[in-house]
Amino acid sequence: MSLRPSLAVLVTATSLFTLPGLALSQSDDSGGLDPIVVTATLGPKTVGESLSSVTVIEKDDIRRQQPAEFRDLLRAQPGVNVVSDGSYGKTTSVFLRGAGSSGTVLLLDGIRLRSATAGIPPWQFLPPELMERVELVRGAKSSLYGADAVGGVIQAFTLEPEAGRQGWAELSGGSHETLETTAGVAGREGRSAFLAGGVYSDTEGTNLRAGGEDKGFRNAGGLAKVSHQFDQGGGAGVTVFQSEGNTEFEGGDTDFLIRAMGLYLEAVASDYWRTRIQFSESRDEQETFGSYPSVFNTLHRSARWENTLTAGVHEFVIGSEVMVDEVEGTSQFTEDSRTNSAIFGQARFNFGATDLMASARLDDNEAYGKEETGGIALGHQFDRAHRVRVSYATSFRAPTFNDLYLTVPFYTGNPNLEPEEGQMVEAGVSGRYDAWFWDIAVYQNDVEDLITYVSDPVTYEGTVENVESARIRGVELSSGFETVNWNVNAALTWADSENRDTGARLPRRAEKNLRLDVDRLFGQWSVGASFIAESDRYNDAANNSLLPGYGTVDVRAAWNFLPGWSASFKVDNVLDRRYATSLGNDSVTFEPFDYLAAGRTYMASVRYDFRQ
């Protein structure tokens, strides 16, 4: 298939995204909307300087959009496909640039969250109320973050205290007997800061299949942070995050616990050398009751050391990392722990208007051996507003404990598996002005040694093998407009993901996504809407089960009716569309059924913020 979905469509879409910016560029050359990001490189850089495709969701965006779940922030963002087994805390997968659901790294304040058994992060259990900012970095990043950064990295940053003392309390209620309370206090005095906050939500949920019963969700999340900045530069801090509760599904329910703890220490050794070390631990514990009871607990520990050296306008980062995974549960694993050691480096050279960045990493894992990854990127700034970038990077996805060591009836893991390996090339161009920005990226990712389930047609005994390859290529367009009274963001994605061995589309990926967020401020009032549309997708690798595309409209309003007091109201899925992004199978008849997203839902809240 050709890389262009249609020349006319591409030209039209490009015009829609770039003409506003080009018009402004004739009178504005200030290089405005270019936020600082830290995930795309090993250190703070503007989006343009990072030479990467990055989407930033700021605190104000989160407050305006009033997301019911963390996944609502990600849906149809550039290069993103979100698949869920229904609404309200149900199993969720994120496909970034077509990479598999375990091919995207999730970081929480630099702490990696994932299940080492299933291989996917716990997207559905992250309370958006405790998040300050989200960075979506698209493109292979294994040379910086190691295994699983095939499609990219998504990092969520938790709430940060502001100057002085502040606190908040919020009460919300809505459809499906949903109740939620949020509260917290924070402060920053001199060089020290603290924050403590929590959220509790409970809902009866909605039916996940036609004619089914409502399936509820309960979640209690908490966050605590303490930090101190040293007089000579650098600092130290501790973060503790936890989310626990229960989610119901067809055939049973699951008690879950997600916990992340991190300690960092950063020091300025000289005018040219800054060093930082972080120790972290994350837990993913899930106990399932019902037709197929099970316990799967994952413990991940890591120590990461980074040294940043500067030589004039050039910068070098050298570091090392040790990660240990441990698993336990009711299922039998032939191995229950593994250690990964890594060294990595990054060099960034600046030659006036031209930037050159190179990175490399060596991982040595006792389960599957050594993996070498690297990347190189070149960018040129034509003026203060316009940049072009090209890059090449390699990546790999590590086999999970289930892939390697799990033994259950009719399935045995394969300890001889090799990691999946990817090679991504990308080209992009962007314009950033005082009020507008636009960005266009074109990429192709070739992935070899796909880990694929195979089974004996007679005995039905199954395992996994490295037997297939894939090619994923696409175009991403994004644009935004921001003034005192308006905030508009738009994204359009086209992606072609193909299994090169069978010619079939990779499952669960939509080829086309569109997202439009529009908000308008009227004094103490604000109103907004989001439109999200996705094309059809296949649920299975053989392309036999086609799920139709869908479109949803969400509307919202907020009112600051007294000093410190605000009220908000939101209607999700105004058109009451019951759509599905995945299929399930009945536990008795094994007949397939659609996992239905919630229809029209309402949510209202009252919030009080104080500041001293």
C-alpha positions as MATLAB code, in Angstrom:
seq = 'MSLRPSLAVLVTATSLFTLPGLALSQSDDSGGLDPIVVTATLGPKTVGESLSSVTVIEKDDIRRQQPAEFRDLLRAQPGVNVVSDGSYGKTTSVFLRGAGSSGTVLLLDGIRLRSATAGIPPWQFLPPELMERVELVRGAKSSLYGADAVGGVIQAFTLEPEAGRQGWAELSGGSHETLETTAGVAGREGRSAFLAGGVYSDTEGTNLRAGGEDKGFRNAGGLAKVSHQFDQGGGAGVTVFQSEGNTEFEGGDTDFLIRAMGLYLEAVASDYWRTRIQFSESRDEQETFGSYPSVFNTLHRSARWENTLTAGVHEFVIGSEVMVDEVEGTSQFTEDSRTNSAIFGQARFNFGATDLMASARLDDNEAYGKEETGGIALGHQFDRAHRVRVSYATSFRAPTFNDLYLTVPFYTGNPNLEPEEGQMVEAGVSGRYDAWFWDIAVYQNDVEDLITYVSDPVTYEGTVENVESARIRGVELSSGFETVNWNVNAALTWADSENRDTGARLPRRAEKNLRLDVDRLFGQWSVGASFIAESDRYNDAANNSLLPGYGTVDVRAAWNFLPGWSASFKVDNVLDRRYATSLGNDSVTFEPFDYLAAGRTYMASVRYDFRQ';
ca = [
       0.000    0.000    0.000;
       1.262    3.492   -0.804;
       2.342    5.700    2.072;
      -0.165    8.384    1.109;
      -3.791    7.632    2.087;
      -4.941    9.890   -0.738;
      -3.101   12.802   -2.238;
      -6.178   14.999   -2.191;
      -7.008   14.105    1.416;
      -3.445   14.678    2.583;
      -3.103   18.022    0.815;
      -6.461   19.185    2.164;
      -5.672   18.069    5.727;
      -2.227   19.642    5.581;
      -3.741   22.900    4.415;
      -6.285   22.920    7.238;
      -3.581   22.404    9.828;
      -0.896   24.712    8.439;
      -2.618   27.659    6.799;
      -3.493   29.417   10.097;
       0.109   29.112   11.230;
       1.508   30.222    7.876;
      -0.765   33.224    7.903;
       0.451   34.223   11.330;
       4.061   33.614   10.378;
       3.900   36.558    7.995;
       3.425   38.921   10.913;
       4.794   36.932   13.867;
       8.251   35.383   14.112;
       8.469   34.990   17.879;
       8.503   31.185   18.136;
       5.835   31.083   20.845;
       4.002   27.852   21.696;
       7.024   25.612   22.333;
       6.702   24.096   25.820;
       9.545   22.555   27.801;
       9.514   18.742   27.888;
      11.764   16.273   29.699;
      10.713   12.846   28.407;
      11.903   13.137   24.802;
      15.529   13.698   25.830;
      17.522   13.186   29.000;
      16.927   16.700   30.293;
      14.620   19.695   29.779;
      14.334   20.933   26.179;
      11.678   22.714   24.200;
       9.546   20.515   21.961;
      11.439   21.858   18.950;
      14.872   21.258   20.465;
      13.928   17.675   21.375;
      13.853   16.734   17.645;
      10.930   14.435   18.498;
       7.184   14.306   17.900;
       5.679   15.339   21.237;
       2.181   16.162   22.473;
       1.871   17.933   25.817;
      -1.336   17.880   27.871;
      -1.056   20.642   30.465;
      -2.780   21.036   33.824;
      -5.233   23.559   32.390;
      -6.142   21.103   29.623;
      -6.880   18.395   32.188;
      -9.038   20.733   34.276;
     -10.959   21.955   31.220;
     -11.628   18.497   29.758;
     -12.797   16.968   33.070;
     -11.740   13.416   32.063;
     -13.626   10.549   33.666;
     -10.641    8.254   33.149;
      -6.970    8.736   32.308;
      -7.526    7.129   28.906;
      -9.886    9.978   27.967;
      -6.855   12.280   27.789;
      -5.107    9.950   25.328;
      -7.915    8.936   22.953;
      -7.170    9.903   19.318;
      -4.200   12.076   20.232;
      -1.609   12.066   17.396;
      -0.475    8.476   16.801;
      -2.568    7.049   19.655;
      -5.150    4.229   19.594;
      -6.897    3.365   22.855;
      -8.691    0.019   23.217;
     -10.796   -0.833   26.248;
     -13.024   -3.676   27.432;
     -15.743   -1.186   28.345;
     -15.893    1.907   30.548;
     -15.076    2.573   34.206;
     -11.783    0.893   35.087;
     -11.870   -1.932   32.567;
      -8.780   -3.410   30.915;
      -7.223   -0.781   28.653;
      -4.474   -0.982   26.041;
      -2.680    1.933   24.374;
      -1.201    1.496   20.905;
       1.309    4.263   20.176;
       2.299    4.512   16.508;
       0.894    1.042   15.933;
       3.242   -0.703   18.363;
       1.709   -3.518   20.404;
      -0.047   -2.848   23.695;
       3.188   -3.751   25.523;
       5.297   -1.623   23.158;
       4.650    1.689   24.929;
       6.441    2.696   28.144;
       4.395    4.391   30.889;
       6.302    6.510   33.400;
       4.874    8.192   36.484;
       7.300   10.892   37.666;
      10.073    8.842   36.093;
       8.916    5.554   37.702;
       8.061    2.761   35.264;
       4.596    1.218   35.717;
       3.709   -2.077   34.083;
       2.816   -5.696   34.721;
       5.846   -7.925   34.086;
       3.450  -10.854   33.545;
       0.961   -9.350   31.078;
       3.442   -6.754   29.812;
       1.016   -3.800   29.718;
       0.789   -0.718   31.976;
      -2.242   -0.225   34.271;
      -3.722    2.686   32.293;
      -7.227    2.095   33.674;
      -6.195    2.553   37.304;
      -4.546    6.005   37.092;
      -6.791    8.749   38.554;
      -6.540   11.808   36.265;
      -7.394   14.047   39.240;
      -3.874   13.467   40.605;
      -2.103   14.347   37.354;
      -0.539   17.715   36.572;
       0.800   17.120   33.081;
       1.175   14.377   30.465;
       3.872   14.139   27.791;
       3.310   11.821   24.807;
       6.590   11.171   23.002;
       6.102    9.316   19.721;
       8.928    7.336   18.190;
      11.369    4.594   19.182;
      13.073    5.535   22.483;
      14.744    2.291   23.626;
      18.145    4.006   23.423;
      16.999    6.193   26.334;
      14.540    3.979   28.247;
      15.374    0.410   27.279;
      12.846   -2.332   26.636;
       9.330   -1.721   25.296;
       9.762    1.854   24.011;
       8.924    0.664   20.471;
       6.108    3.118   19.750;
       7.198    5.713   22.279;
       6.934    6.847   25.881;
       4.038    8.396   27.793;
       4.964   10.104   31.045;
       2.407   11.338   33.573;
       3.568   13.941   36.085;
       1.690   14.109   39.369;
       0.437   17.309   41.002;
       3.064   19.862   42.044;
       2.785   22.389   44.902;
       2.802   26.069   44.044;
       4.274   28.986   46.000;
       2.667   29.556   49.393;
       0.083   27.227   50.856;
      -2.914   25.869   49.067;
      -5.619   23.251   49.363;
      -8.625   21.930   47.504;
     -11.758   19.860   47.968;
     -14.192   18.654   45.301;
     -17.406   16.654   45.314;
     -18.779   15.112   42.108;
     -21.751   12.977   41.136;
     -23.347   11.711   37.974;
     -24.711    8.875   35.876;
     -24.636    5.235   36.969;
     -24.659    6.283   40.643;
     -21.170    7.693   40.309;
     -19.776    9.553   43.316;
     -16.311   11.042   43.666;
     -14.479   13.099   46.265;
     -11.091   14.760   45.882;
      -9.086   16.684   48.474;
      -5.540   17.782   49.140;
      -3.142   20.271   50.687;
       0.194   21.525   49.424;
       2.744   24.212   50.046;
       6.068   25.668   49.038;
       8.095   27.683   51.534;
      11.535   28.802   50.486;
      13.293   25.813   48.949;
      11.065   23.146   50.512;
       7.734   21.817   49.241;
       5.131   19.235   50.190;
       1.884   17.847   48.811;
      -0.690   15.329   50.010;
      -3.828   14.532   48.055;
      -6.336   11.827   47.447;
      -9.344   10.822   45.386;
     -12.089    8.277   45.996;
     -14.547    7.261   43.290;
     -17.315    4.686   43.230;
     -19.709    3.839   40.414;
     -22.241    1.136   39.652;
     -20.942    1.259   36.084;
     -22.771    0.252   32.949;
     -23.368   -2.958   31.047;
     -20.349   -4.202   29.100;
     -22.375   -6.283   26.630;
     -25.833   -6.076   25.165;
     -28.346   -7.292   27.745;
     -25.671   -7.672   30.406;
     -25.611   -6.423   33.976;
     -23.916   -3.221   35.128;
     -20.280   -3.694   36.135;
     -18.963   -1.348   38.792;
     -15.629    0.218   39.657;
     -14.201    1.505   42.922;
     -10.882    3.306   43.219;
      -9.058    5.034   46.078;
      -5.969    6.946   44.974;
      -3.421    8.818   47.044;
      -0.338   10.952   46.440;
       2.332   12.299   48.808;
       5.414   14.311   47.841;
       8.213   16.079   49.710;
      11.119   17.902   48.080;
      13.914   20.331   48.887;
      16.142   22.389   46.590;
      19.772   22.866   47.633;
      21.297   26.352   47.807;
      24.060   25.403   45.379;
      21.652   23.777   42.916;
      20.074   20.368   42.636;
      17.806   18.878   45.258;
      16.171   15.804   46.733;
      12.637   14.487   46.847;
      10.350   11.574   47.643;
       7.130   10.588   45.852;
       4.600    7.951   46.925;
       1.591    7.137   44.741;
      -1.051    4.464   45.250;
      -4.253    3.394   43.548;
      -6.327    0.487   44.850;
      -9.842   -0.799   44.514;
     -12.050   -3.250   42.662;
     -13.288   -3.536   39.093;
     -16.039   -5.848   37.869;
     -16.108   -7.519   34.481;
     -18.002  -10.230   32.633;
     -17.372  -13.422   34.608;
     -15.906  -11.966   37.798;
     -14.117   -9.050   39.451;
     -10.553   -8.021   40.325;
      -9.027   -6.430   43.414;
      -6.069   -4.297   42.337;
      -3.211   -2.380   43.940;
      -0.887   -0.076   41.997;
       1.899    1.557   44.014;
       4.875    3.659   42.954;
       7.587    5.034   45.221;
      10.546    7.097   44.109;
      13.495    8.863   45.726;
      15.764   11.180   43.761;
      18.933   13.079   44.622;
      20.391   15.659   42.259;
      23.601   17.599   42.791;
      25.655   20.164   40.899;
      29.224   18.891   41.014;
      30.632   21.819   39.007;
      29.643   24.427   36.454;
      29.855   21.702   33.806;
      28.628   18.588   35.607;
      25.253   17.751   37.088;
      24.502   14.304   38.524;
      21.197   12.681   39.435;
      20.277    9.302   40.892;
      16.800    7.870   41.328;
      15.705    4.793   43.241;
      12.196    3.570   42.556;
       9.836    0.705   43.217;
       6.484   -0.093   41.653;
       3.938   -2.810   42.395;
       1.157   -4.177   40.221;
      -0.961   -6.632   42.247;
      -4.199   -8.109   40.942;
      -6.372  -10.847   42.453;
      -9.220  -12.033   40.234;
     -12.376  -13.808   41.432;
     -15.011  -15.610   39.386;
     -14.902  -18.137   36.564;
     -11.093  -18.136   36.343;
      -9.633  -17.065   39.720;
      -5.995  -16.019   39.748;
      -3.350  -13.915   41.473;
      -0.651  -12.060   39.523;
       1.710   -9.800   41.487;
       4.603   -7.871   39.971;
       7.372   -6.020   41.798;
       9.707   -3.757   39.816;
      12.755   -2.076   41.380;
      15.230    0.187   39.647;
      18.212    2.438   40.272;
      19.097    4.985   37.570;
      22.138    7.288   37.530;
      22.482   10.128   35.037;
      25.405   12.538   34.606;
      24.953   15.638   32.464;
      28.092   17.327   31.155;
      28.177   20.583   29.202;
      30.848   21.944   26.898;
      29.729   25.361   25.743;
      26.461   24.864   23.833;
      27.009   21.093   23.545;
      25.654   18.604   26.082;
      26.469   15.012   26.967;
      24.618   12.564   29.220;
      26.161    9.335   30.502;
      24.285    6.953   32.770;
      23.563    3.479   34.002;
      20.487    1.629   35.197;
      19.711   -1.592   37.038;
      16.177   -3.020   36.997;
      14.866   -6.085   38.828;
      11.504   -7.743   38.128;
       9.887  -10.259   40.480;
       6.578  -12.071   39.998;
       4.403  -14.365   42.052;
       0.922  -15.775   41.755;
      -1.324  -18.788   41.575;
       0.076  -19.818   38.168;
       3.378  -21.617   37.882;
       6.433  -19.798   36.536;
       9.655  -21.708   35.857;
      11.511  -18.467   36.729;
      10.131  -15.751   39.008;
      12.754  -12.988   38.778;
      15.170  -11.381   36.336;
      17.707   -8.562   36.392;
      18.489   -6.058   33.652;
      21.638   -3.925   33.689;
      22.184   -1.097   31.226;
      24.530    1.708   30.283;
      23.408    4.571   28.060;
      24.546    7.871   26.659;
      23.283   10.854   24.731;
      25.128   13.622   22.919;
      23.530   16.852   21.741;
      25.472   19.203   19.490;
      24.327   22.689   18.566;
      25.729   24.403   15.497;
      23.748   27.601   15.428;
      20.493   26.842   13.626;
      21.321   23.118   13.336;
      21.025   20.500   16.092;
      22.446   16.994   16.038;
      21.514   14.409   18.661;
      22.785   10.846   19.062;
      22.000    8.238   21.711;
      22.963    4.639   22.432;
      22.177    2.041   25.074;
      23.294   -1.486   25.937;
      20.913   -3.694   27.948;
      22.020   -6.999   29.437;
      19.117   -9.114   30.683;
      19.661  -12.462   32.343;
      16.501  -13.806   30.670;
      17.110  -12.970   26.999;
      20.680  -11.628   26.733;
      22.090   -8.374   25.365;
      20.295   -5.781   23.262;
      21.964   -2.758   21.653;
      19.846    0.208   20.570;
      20.662    3.615   19.190;
      19.246    6.710   17.622;
      20.329    9.758   15.657;
      18.351   12.910   14.881;
      19.094   16.051   12.894;
      17.121   19.271   13.088;
      17.349   22.669   11.463;
      15.649   25.894   12.505;
      14.897   28.119    9.515;
      13.844   31.020   11.738;
      12.473   31.414   15.266;
       9.178   29.759   14.289;
       9.924   27.007   11.763;
      11.890   23.766   12.166;
      12.489   20.567   10.225;
      13.689   17.260   11.720;
      14.714   13.786   10.574;
      15.613   10.799   12.746;
      16.415    7.092   12.814;
      16.194    4.867   15.891;
      16.123    1.217   16.874;
      14.052   -0.364   19.631;
      13.085   -3.668   21.205;
      10.240   -5.205   23.198;
      11.195   -7.686   25.902;
       9.339  -10.994   26.272;
       7.150  -10.987   29.379;
       7.206  -13.553   32.153;
       4.037  -15.035   30.606;
       5.820  -15.324   27.270;
       8.905  -16.966   28.764;
       7.971  -18.883   31.879;
       4.221  -19.315   32.423;
       2.905  -22.875   32.596;
      -0.870  -23.471   32.660;
      -3.155  -26.056   31.035;
      -2.776  -25.928   27.231;
      -0.005  -23.278   27.388;
       3.721  -23.390   28.089;
       6.029  -20.386   27.854;
       9.037  -20.372   25.541;
      12.304  -19.563   27.390;
      14.169  -19.340   24.058;
      12.227  -16.303   22.819;
      14.123  -13.355   21.396;
      12.958   -9.755   21.867;
      11.011   -8.047   19.117;
      13.227   -5.528   17.305;
      12.183   -2.337   15.541;
      13.728    0.241   13.229;
      11.955    3.590   12.852;
      12.634    6.460   10.453;
      10.825    9.774   10.761;
      10.681   13.196    9.153;
       8.807   16.195   10.489;
       8.281   19.907   10.062;
       6.660   22.369   12.460;
       5.734   25.975   12.979;
       5.274   27.591   16.395;
       4.084   31.161   16.905;
       2.665   33.301   19.681;
      -0.861   31.932   19.320;
      -0.663   29.044   16.823;
       1.348   25.920   16.246;
       1.284   23.155   13.662;
       3.277   19.955   13.233;
       3.470   17.292   10.530;
       5.306   13.976   10.971;
       5.768   11.035    8.590;
       7.249    7.770    9.867;
       7.834    4.094    9.160;
       8.615    1.397   11.727;
       9.756   -2.097   10.684;
       9.445   -4.681   13.459;
      11.042   -8.133   13.247;
      10.617  -11.288   15.352;
       7.068  -10.520   16.480;
       6.159  -12.669   19.475;
       3.167  -14.669   18.217;
       0.927  -17.289   19.811;
       0.949  -20.657   18.023;
      -0.890  -23.884   18.876;
      -1.021  -27.524   17.822;
      -4.245  -28.126   15.833;
      -4.632  -31.610   17.320;
      -3.683  -31.261   20.982;
      -4.452  -27.511   21.250;
      -1.235  -27.104   23.236;
       0.006  -23.547   22.721;
       3.149  -21.472   23.133;
       4.691  -18.303   21.643;
       7.392  -17.992   18.990;
       9.272  -15.319   17.022;
       7.665  -16.038   13.666;
       6.378  -12.819   12.086;
       7.319   -9.281   11.061;
       5.364   -6.050   10.689;
       5.565   -2.713    8.910;
       3.863    0.316   10.417;
       3.850    3.665    8.663;
       1.787    6.760    8.965;
       1.225   10.496    8.927;
       0.411   12.642   11.973;
      -0.873   16.205   11.814;
      -1.550   18.396   14.819;
      -2.346   22.050   15.337;
      -3.462   24.338   18.114;
      -4.613   27.875   18.791;
      -4.493   29.635   22.165;
      -5.518   33.149   23.209;
      -6.873   34.689   26.391;
     -10.389   33.454   25.576;
      -9.893   30.547   23.149;
      -8.139   27.193   23.350;
      -8.319   24.898   20.317;
      -6.369   21.714   19.619;
      -6.753   19.347   16.671;
      -5.075   16.081   15.664;
      -5.398   13.877   12.599;
      -3.659   10.502   12.221;
      -3.442    8.028    9.362;
      -1.546    4.769    9.953;
      -1.066    1.608    7.925;
      -0.039   -1.379   10.084;
       0.591   -4.603    8.215;
       1.695   -8.091    9.153;
       4.336   -8.661    6.442;
       3.957  -12.441    6.615;
       0.178  -12.609    6.134;
      -0.637   -9.239    4.546;
      -3.314   -8.636    7.202;
      -3.757   -5.463    9.228;
      -2.423   -5.653   12.755;
      -5.329   -6.171   15.162;
      -6.987   -3.494   17.275;
      -5.445   -0.539   15.398;
      -7.687    1.994   13.681;
      -6.242    3.380   10.447;
      -7.627    6.912   10.893;
      -8.188    9.026   14.022;
      -9.440   12.564   14.468;
      -9.644   14.648   17.642;
     -10.810   18.235   18.082;
     -10.929   20.055   21.457;
     -12.462   23.546   21.570;
     -12.904   25.696   24.693;
     -14.142   29.298   25.062;
     -13.879   31.546   28.124;
     -16.585   34.133   28.924;
     -15.464   35.977   32.045;
     -16.249   33.640   34.927;
     -17.808   31.084   32.558;
     -16.244   28.627   30.169;
     -17.741   26.169   27.701;
     -16.121   23.525   25.568;
     -16.536   20.443   23.436;
     -14.482   17.508   22.174;
     -15.096   15.547   19.003;
     -13.354   12.175   18.606;
     -13.678    9.876   15.590;
     -11.924    6.604   14.777;
     -12.218    4.346   11.734;
     -12.870    0.611   11.857;
     -10.409   -1.965   13.216;
     -10.041   -5.723   13.306;
     -10.147   -7.424   16.676;
      -8.147  -10.466   15.529;
      -4.901  -11.168   13.687;
      -6.717  -13.084   10.921;
      -8.886  -10.020   10.138;
     -12.148  -11.932   10.509;
     -13.763   -9.799   13.252;
     -14.291   -6.212   12.093;
     -15.360   -3.546   14.582;
     -16.958   -0.487   12.926;
     -15.661    3.018   13.412;
     -17.375    5.548   15.645;
     -17.592    9.210   16.555;
     -18.420   10.858   19.883;
     -19.143   14.399   21.036;
     -18.515   15.577   24.621;
     -19.664   18.976   25.929;
     -18.679   20.737   29.135;
     -19.111   23.957   31.092;
     -17.559   25.534   34.195;
     -18.444   28.536   36.376;
     -16.329   30.371   38.954;
     -19.286   31.619   40.953;
     -17.461   32.891   44.085;
     -13.809   33.541   44.978;
     -12.254   30.086   45.351;
     -15.477   28.298   44.376;
     -16.220   26.706   41.020;
     -18.783   24.366   39.524;
     -18.507   22.214   36.421;
     -20.818   20.071   34.354;
     -20.062   17.618   31.574;
     -22.003   15.394   29.200;
     -19.922   12.662   27.571;
     -21.045   10.939   24.397;
     -23.900   13.352   23.784;
     -25.173   11.287   20.857;
     -25.452    8.196   23.109;
     -23.352    5.992   20.824;
     -22.705    2.477   22.234;
     -19.565    1.554   20.352;
     -16.896   -1.116   20.871;
     -13.107   -1.162   20.441;
     -12.649   -4.820   21.446;
     -14.472   -8.147   21.568;
     -14.901  -10.651   24.392;
     -15.965  -14.289   24.549;
     -18.724  -15.691   26.714;
     -17.250  -17.815   29.509;
     -19.883  -20.553   28.986;
     -20.764  -20.583   25.273;
     -17.471  -19.004   24.063;
     -19.537  -16.903   21.643;
     -17.998  -13.479   20.887;
     -19.636  -10.246   22.030;
     -18.866   -6.509   21.786;
     -17.340   -4.809   24.824;
     -19.571   -1.737   24.835;
     -18.390    1.695   25.900;
     -20.761    3.696   28.063;
     -23.520    5.651   26.337;
     -24.483    9.207   27.276;
     -23.231   10.091   30.779;
     -23.494   13.154   32.994;
     -21.171   14.466   35.681;
     -21.459   17.571   37.881;
     -19.047   18.825   40.529;
     -18.429   21.614   43.013;
     -14.875   22.562   43.987;
     -13.258   24.853   46.545;
      -9.645   26.043   46.290;
      -7.905   28.116   48.942;
      -4.529   29.800   48.856;
      -2.473   31.636   51.465;
];
